[in-house]
Amino acid sequence: MQVSEVVIKVQNTTPLLTGWYEPDLVDPVGLRPTEIKGLWRWWARAFVGGVLYDLGHLKGQPTPNIYLRPSKDEVSIISRIVGQNLGLGYASGRFSSSASRFKIYVEKDVSKQLVKGDMYSRYMRIKLLMRKTRAEERKGERTKEEIKVIPPGASFKIHIKAPPNFPLADTALKILIIGLQIMGVGKGSRRGLGSLDLLSIEGFNVENKLPKVIEETYSEVKEIVEKELGELREQKTLYRVPPLPVVSRGKVEDVSVTRIYHISKLTSYEKIHNFFVRSTRTSVLGQDTLMLKQEAWVLGLPRGVVRKGKEVTRRASPFTMSFHKEQNFFGQGAYVAVFLSGDWPTKIAWYQGPQGQQTEGQKTKKENDTSIVEALKVAVDEFITYTKRVTGNEPNLIWPTQSR
């Protein structure tokens, strides 16, 4: 099928905080093409990278500070397939670039005024955004950050125009729809802030069964990648975790590289969001195995953390989540995706006591495939147990289906 214009109507189900010209300010428009393009490209890279990994053509390389990074050649082929084949555009050097084949504009359908973020301070991610830094507290530079958010219920129409003769528009659009369903947009998007219900999709036919759409999209991307690889497409042996988050059917040490869960009939976003709050997690589970085993780093390393004068590399959580209501095209509930990858700091130090203060409890570990796999295993087990207790429902693994 060839498309020329698609209109996706969305409505946020959780507070929306999209960036603006100042990092601490929220764009009052709420949703801009740049947010959509960023999400789209992230998921396109994940799909292309996943297929390359499953074919044995994405192995990465170690660096002094990060356990695994994609090589320059791997980055180049992912960028080329995402930019040229899928039509999302890319720039790679002085003489190699490709403009996006898609034009996006967003129409604000329902006016929603910005409200103070403290109305939603029960969400840990918003509470953290409102907190001033310790350095600022000492210097008296500012008071508590007065952030604003777009409250749930704001509607937008995302208009996407593609050349009518572009054969891969269908695949690219499916990737966007999957991304909009599984991840939020704006600040805190990995924790489910900025979740968008898909109210309608005009100009493009897609099934309302998300697992089937993901499987179809993976297969279509696989065809594209194999054609691009040509004679090199023969599958090679996998021997380590991928160097970046990918949508993959593969496993490492019997642990799936990608897992996408659905928690059906969930009516409270806060219940799932608070899995990442240690005090809540501990009160629900009785004990926090992640903390006891000193593996809580696997839930993500915060930006700008300083320990003894050395900056700890920020690393986003391998978990992403979204929350949806009954009106959503794919139905009600939460989606949680978990990505196993090697883009972690080579060494992680565990500290006890006040923030930034080294004590005898310090423990430094050198990360490798096994340590990353084991830590993520503990985190997923805790997440499943936590979800059962707070919702009464076990998360349903919807992709990859063979990993059930």
DASUL-V153705 format. One line per field, one symbol per residue. ss: DSSP state (@ for helix, = for strand, . for the rest). psi: psi as a letter, one per 30 degrees, with the letter a starting at -180 (. if undefined). Layout:
ss = ???
psi = ???
//
This chain:
ss = ....========...=..=......=......@@@@@@@@@@@@@@@@@@@@@@......=....=..=..@@@@@@@@@@@@@@....==.....==....======.....===@@@@...@@@@@@@...@@@@@@........===....=======.......@@@@@@@@@@@@@@......@@@....=======.......@@@@@@@@@@@@@@@@@@@@@@@@.................==..==.======.....@@@@@@@@.@@@@@@@@...@@@@...@@@@.=....==..==...=...======........=======.....=.====............====..@@@@@@@@@@@@@@@@@@@@@@@....====.@@@.
psi = kklekkjjklkkflkkiklafkeflkjfeekleeeeeeeeeeeeeeeeeeeeeffggjflkllefkekkkleeeeeeeeeeeeeefgfllkilegjlklkfkkklkkjekkkkklkfffgffkeeeeeffklleeeeefhflakkillljlkfkklkjkkklkfgjfgeeeeeeeeeeefefkalakgefgfkgkkkjeljkgkkklgjeeeeeeeeeeeeeeeeeeeebfgfkklkkflllglkljkfllkhgkkekkklkjlgkfjeeeeegegjeeeeeeefeljeeeeghgffffkklkgkkjhfkkkkkjlkfklllkllffkegllakkkkkkklghlkfkkkkklalkfkkafgkkkkkkaeeeeeeeeeeeeeeeeeeeeeffgkkkjjfkkffg.
//
